[in-house]
Amino acid sequence: MRELMSLSPLFLAMSLALPGCSTLTAGAPLAVQQPVAPAEAQQPNIRTQTPEQLAHTRAEIEKNPIYLIMAGELEGQADHLTQSADFYYAAAQNSDEVAILARAAQITLIAKRYDLAFKTAQRWVQQAPSSDKAAATLTVSALQLDNFPAADQALTQWLHRAGTNDTAVFNELGAYLDKNVPQALAIRYTDHLAQQFPNVVAAQLIVAKLELKFGRTQTAINAARQIIALDPSNETAYDILIVAMSQAGDQTGLIDALKLANRQFPNTDRYTTGLIEAYVRAGNAHQAGKLIEALLRKPIKDPAQLRNLALFSLQIERPTLAQKALLKLEKIPGQRNLAQLLLGRLAAQANQLNVAIKHFNHIAPTSDHYAEARILMAAAYAQSDDMTGALQSLDIALAAPIDVADKQRLTLAKAGLLQSQGLDQESLTLLTEAATLWPGTADIQLQRAMLLLKLNRSIEARDALRQVIEEDPNNAAALNALGFTLADEHINLNEAEQLVQKALTLEPDNAAYLDSLGWVYYRQGKLSEAAETLQQAFKLTPDPEIGAHWGIVLWHQNKPDEAKAIWQRALGLNPNLPVLQEAVKKFAPELLLNVPETDQ
């Protein structure tokens, strides 16, 4: 009994089902036992096995495919894939059942035991010669073993079983190569496929797609061209060729590929639109214009295409063509408001301000473009020196039943408009009311803080910026603004540096933030770091304020000639900038003599 107790429950359960191990005789009726006196009680007649017999029984069970499969499933459920593969492989070795062979091949393949998968798949193919899944498993397991001859032989069998549906075979093989094979091996076998099946469209198509995904544009181009030679009507091949040419940066090859596709598929507008874009990028405005004119003579129902045509027309400086595209867009259901917005922008660019205002005014308050249109309308009125009209256009919109985000955008626009007219106090009142109405709106708080700084109310400005940062610790604009303000006022310089450094962590290539950091370094007396940082900022964005700061640092480094050269460049960008004017007047006033009197 001790020997039985040492066995696993699974082993014990199966052993009791084997001949010679049952406690009941098969087929014997159950007799009702008569009660006997306790003294005459009988001992149960349980047959036990010797250790040798138990060892034999265990060995017999461990050869049983059912036991091996159950053990494999239990190991698999425990994520012990290697052990699961071993059990399933052993089950397959002891069985000719196709279902067991198929399951064993699947498990060994998943477990990446490719040697076992290959051997199992070989037996599966023998037992089920018409199974395409068996041939597929044999192909990929041979491939994983880097055994290309065996993979080729299995692939030939797979294709034979698939009959005329070779596309499905190559698609499945391509997906496996893409997702399950190490890229170096996948690239080698993809090149091998290209050589083995040079005249099979389905094979070359998979080669082209994989090569494109692997970033091997030239081999993708070669495969795409081969497909087009074999099947000139294969649209996918043209798409691959176009994408590969674009990724390779071959502008001439891209144009040739698009022209080829356009000739083969003259009614496929995306090829024509792509060719127009390629001509625009190549600077061939004449050919782009001709194609746009040709397209606009046709009925176009795709809004995106019409928007693209309008954009391309503007890029080649053909506003009349852009207008034609937008007038067509306006006639498409659901596109009228967008068309009016774009027509208004077009008129404003042409300085036809009254026309622009009319277009913007046609946009319904229910449109997603309403707030933007009203802001642009206000700008057009302001450009026409009609501030009353500008403010009224915004007030009408603010009174309309629009969502909160649009009301906030309009409020910011109105505050900016008031500031542009020198009405700083009115702007501050508006922003303070908005900040009370929408306390969690960072943009409003930021604009209010900047205005407070302009009005020399820095304590309130710093409080507003700290409030923004408290609500959003990763607001880079607020971090930078507070850091620069502290540095400019020469207080809490360590905190200022930390704030600006954090802003740069969020936006490392922001020239304004680099300018702030350079100014912090200057205030800390770190002139070398300041000059290096400001030089980097000015290189990213040649801004006159950055130039003013950089010149000040250079001057304090005893480099007056370099400082003057930078200030001269900055004056050329904006001679009226107050911070620049102040620096030049203090250190090199003679530079202002060369600035035209009207610009001072």
ABEGO torsion letter per residue (X at the ends): XAAAAABBAAAAAAAAABBGABABBBGBBBBBBBBBBAAABBBBBBBBBBAAAAAAAAAAAAABAAAAAAAAAAAAAAGBAAAAAAAAAAAAAABABAAAAAAAAAAAAAAGBAAAAAAAAAAAAAABAABAAAAAAAAAAAAAAGBAAAAAAAAAAAAAAAEABAAAAAAAAAAAAAAABBAAAAAAAAAAAAAABAABAAAAAAAAAAAAAAGBAAAAAAAAAAAAAABAABAAAAAAAAAAAAAAGBAAAAAAAAAAAAAABAABAAAAAAAAAAAAAAGBAAAAAAAAAAAAABBBABAAAAAAAAAAAAAAGBAAAAAAAAAAAAABBGAAAAAAAAAAAAAAAAGBAAAAAAAAAABBAABAAAAAAAAAAAAAAAAAGBAAAAAAAAAAAAABBBBAAAAAAAAAAAAAAAAAAGBAAAAAAAAAAAAAABAABAAAAAAAAAAAAAAGBAAAAAAAAAAAAAABAABAAAAAAAAAAAAAAGBGAAAAAAAAAAAAAABAABAAAAAAAAAAAAAAGBAAAAAAAAAAAAAABBBAAAAAAAAAAAAAAGBAAAAAAAAAAAAAABAABAAAAAAAAAABAAAAAABBAAAX
